[in-house]
Amino acid sequence: MSFCHVTLTVKDMEASLRFYTETVRLPVVKRFQAGPDTEIAFLGAGETKVELICGKNCPEAIVGNGISIGFEVEDVPTKFQALKSGGIHVISDIIQPNPHARFFYIADPDGFRVQLMENR
């Protein structure tokens, strides 16, 4: 068995696509209409994808429950400063739980927590 995707129900597909392609730098793999009132997009560069679903009949974005999605970056302090000065909603300071890892959280357009992590 392999992990194929995580699904986020979003309010605004265009805002979410901008965030995940420009801020997180995920490429759009597939984008399509899934019926007259629902659109789906898959993003990612590896095996596991992020699936965004937006539609008139979809419930609004459900945020919380301690869930976040994480992406690896090369330099956490540099990325932290660039995003903060670029107007991205940074929701934590840099956290370093051990000498080999550090990370921080940002919020996507629907408030989902996105962790950006550096493993050294």
C-alpha positions, 0 to 999 in steps of 0.5 A: 500500500502507498499513500497517494494524496491528502484532500483539502476542501477549499472555498476558492480554487484560484486562491488555493492554487496560487498559494500551493503553486507560488508559495509552496511551489507544487506543480499542478499535475491534473485539474478538471471539472468533476461535475457541473459545480465541482472542480478538482486539482492535484498538485505535487512532484512526488508520489503523494499529491495534494488534492484540492476540491472546490464546489458549490455542493462541497462543505466549506473548508474544515480547518483544525483538529491539529492536522497540518501538511508538511513540505521540506525546504532547504533553508528555514530562516531564509524561507521564513523571512521571505514569506513573512515579508511577502505577506504570507500568513506566518502562524508560528515562530521557527521551532527547533525540536532537535539539532537536526530539524527546524520548521515553522507554520504558515496558513493557506487561504482557507486556514489549513496549517502548512509546515515548512521543515528543514532536515539537516 
